[in-house]
Amino acid sequence: MRSNSYFGFVILLQMLYNNPNSLQGQEITFLMPNDTELSRIIITPNHLEEFLLSHSIPTALPINNLLHLPTGTVLPSSVKNRTIAITNRGRANFLVNNARLVSPNVCSSVLIRCHGITNVMSFGNPAAFSASEANPPTTSIGISEIKTRQLGSSPSFIGPLGAPPRMK
């Protein structure tokens, strides 16, 4: 991850991972803005967990599985009332909310997947990380439905269960 300029996001994740009530042992996919984009925002310690979880999907999704999701799909983020809208115009123009996916499968383990995105995602509310976002659209699908829709080859996992993700 560090070689792809996602060092800042990794540090934020390490800070969260050191919290005993954090993500340990859960499947998750992180949508990671690069260091340049992270340097343009201010994240207070009180909003660190909310920021990181709003940039995640509560299941491990490799790029091949994401690419099968059609435009208009709305995924839950790991923050209640925050959703991630998919615009799928192919591998070169795959959008999550307002951010384009540019570095697929940056990290990979049994429980964690990471994909680099062009910028910090917005959630339709100008107030940073506000919990007062509107109800998600009726086209939302749940994680269990995503898993049943996953097509293509089985993901190849790197590292043992629970091990930190490794660079590709």
C-alpha positions as CSV (number, residue, x, y, z in Angstrom):
1,M,0.0,0.0,0.0
2,R,2.7,2.4,0.9
3,S,4.4,2.2,-2.6
4,N,1.1,3.4,-4.1
5,S,1.0,6.6,-2.0
6,Y,-1.6,5.3,0.4
7,F,0.7,5.6,3.4
8,G,-1.6,8.2,5.2
9,F,-4.6,5.9,5.0
10,V,-2.6,3.0,6.3
11,I,-1.5,5.1,9.3
12,L,-5.1,6.0,10.0
13,L,-6.1,2.4,9.8
14,Q,-3.3,1.4,12.2
15,M,-4.6,4.0,14.7
16,L,-8.1,2.5,14.4
17,Y,-6.8,-1.0,14.5
18,N,-5.1,-0.3,17.9
19,N,-8.5,0.5,19.3
20,P,-9.8,-2.7,21.0
21,N,-13.4,-2.1,19.8
22,S,-12.4,-1.6,16.2
23,L,-12.5,-3.8,13.1
24,Q,-10.4,-6.8,14.2
25,G,-11.7,-10.0,12.8
26,Q,-14.3,-8.5,10.4
27,E,-14.4,-8.7,6.6
28,I,-14.1,-5.3,5.0
29,T,-13.2,-3.5,1.8
30,F,-11.5,-0.1,2.1
31,L,-11.8,2.6,-0.6
32,M,-8.7,4.5,0.0
33,P,-8.0,8.1,-1.1
34,N,-4.3,8.7,-1.9
35,D,-2.0,10.8,0.3
36,T,-2.4,14.0,-1.7
37,E,-6.2,13.9,-1.3
38,L,-6.0,13.0,2.4
39,S,-3.7,16.0,3.0
40,R,-6.5,18.3,1.7
41,I,-9.0,17.4,4.5
42,I,-9.1,17.7,8.3
43,I,-10.1,14.7,10.3
44,T,-10.5,15.2,14.0
45,P,-9.7,12.3,16.3
46,N,-13.4,12.1,17.2
47,H,-14.3,11.5,13.5
48,L,-11.4,9.2,12.6
49,E,-13.4,5.9,12.9
50,E,-16.4,7.4,11.1
51,F,-14.2,8.7,8.2
52,L,-12.5,5.3,7.7
53,L,-15.7,3.3,8.0
54,S,-17.6,5.6,5.7
55,H,-14.8,4.7,3.1
56,S,-15.5,1.0,3.5
57,I,-17.9,-1.8,2.6
58,P,-18.6,-4.4,5.3
59,T,-17.4,-7.4,3.2
60,A,-14.2,-8.3,1.4
61,L,-14.7,-7.5,-2.3
62,P,-11.9,-8.0,-4.9
63,I,-12.1,-5.8,-8.0
64,N,-13.5,-8.7,-10.1
65,N,-16.6,-8.8,-7.9
66,L,-17.0,-5.0,-7.8
67,L,-16.9,-4.9,-11.6
68,H,-20.0,-7.1,-11.8
69,L,-22.1,-4.6,-10.0
70,P,-24.3,-2.6,-12.4
71,T,-24.6,1.2,-12.5
72,G,-27.2,2.2,-9.9
73,T,-26.3,-0.3,-7.3
74,V,-26.2,1.2,-3.8
75,L,-24.0,-0.5,-1.3
76,P,-24.0,0.0,2.5
77,S,-20.9,1.6,3.9
78,S,-19.7,0.5,7.3
79,V,-21.4,3.6,8.7
80,K,-25.1,3.5,9.3
81,N,-27.1,5.7,6.9
82,R,-24.1,6.2,4.6
83,T,-24.3,4.5,1.2
84,I,-21.9,4.0,-1.7
85,A,-23.4,4.4,-5.2
86,I,-21.9,2.5,-8.0
87,T,-21.4,3.9,-11.5
88,N,-19.9,1.2,-13.7
89,R,-18.6,2.3,-17.0
90,G,-16.0,-0.4,-17.1
91,R,-12.7,-1.0,-15.4
92,A,-11.2,2.3,-16.5
93,N,-14.2,4.4,-15.3
94,F,-15.6,2.7,-12.2
95,L,-17.0,5.2,-9.7
96,V,-17.9,4.9,-6.0
97,N,-19.9,8.0,-5.2
98,N,-17.8,10.8,-6.6
99,A,-14.5,9.0,-6.7
100,R,-13.0,6.9,-9.5
101,L,-11.4,3.6,-8.6
102,V,-7.8,3.9,-9.9
103,S,-5.7,1.2,-8.0
104,P,-7.6,-2.1,-7.7
105,N,-6.6,-4.7,-5.2
106,V,-4.0,-2.6,-3.5
107,C,-4.1,-5.0,-0.5
108,S,-5.5,-8.4,-0.1
109,S,-6.1,-10.9,2.7
110,V,-8.8,-13.2,3.7
111,L,-10.6,-10.5,5.6
112,I,-9.5,-7.2,4.1
113,R,-9.5,-5.8,0.5
114,C,-8.3,-2.3,-0.4
115,H,-8.8,-0.3,-3.6
116,G,-7.3,3.1,-4.3
117,I,-9.7,5.9,-5.3
118,T,-9.1,9.4,-6.7
119,N,-10.5,11.5,-3.8
120,V,-12.3,11.5,-0.5
121,M,-15.8,10.4,-1.1
122,S,-18.7,12.7,-0.5
123,F,-22.0,11.6,0.8
124,G,-24.4,14.3,-0.4
125,N,-24.0,16.4,2.7
126,P,-21.7,19.4,2.8
127,A,-21.1,19.0,6.6
128,A,-18.1,16.7,6.9
129,F,-19.0,13.3,8.3
130,S,-22.5,14.4,9.4
131,A,-24.8,11.6,10.6
132,S,-27.9,13.3,9.2
133,E,-27.7,11.9,5.7
134,A,-30.9,11.1,3.9
135,N,-32.4,7.6,3.9
136,P,-30.7,5.3,1.3
137,P,-32.6,4.8,-2.0
138,T,-34.8,1.8,-2.4
139,T,-32.4,0.3,-4.9
140,S,-30.0,-0.5,-2.0
141,I,-28.8,-4.1,-1.7
142,G,-27.5,-5.9,1.4
143,I,-24.2,-7.6,1.9
144,S,-25.7,-11.1,1.7
145,E,-27.1,-10.2,-1.7
146,I,-23.8,-8.9,-2.9
147,K,-22.2,-12.2,-1.9
148,T,-24.8,-14.2,-3.8
149,R,-24.3,-11.9,-6.9
150,Q,-20.5,-12.3,-6.9
151,L,-19.5,-13.8,-10.3
152,G,-16.3,-14.8,-11.9
153,S,-13.3,-16.6,-10.5
154,S,-12.8,-17.2,-6.9
155,P,-10.6,-14.6,-5.2
156,S,-7.1,-15.7,-4.4
157,F,-6.3,-14.8,-0.9
158,I,-2.9,-13.8,0.4
159,G,-1.9,-14.5,3.9
160,P,-3.5,-16.5,6.7
161,L,-6.8,-15.7,8.3
162,G,-6.6,-12.5,10.3
163,A,-3.1,-11.6,9.0
164,P,-2.5,-8.0,7.9
165,P,-3.0,-7.4,4.2
166,R,0.1,-7.7,2.0
167,M,1.2,-5.5,-0.9
168,K,0.5,-6.7,-4.4
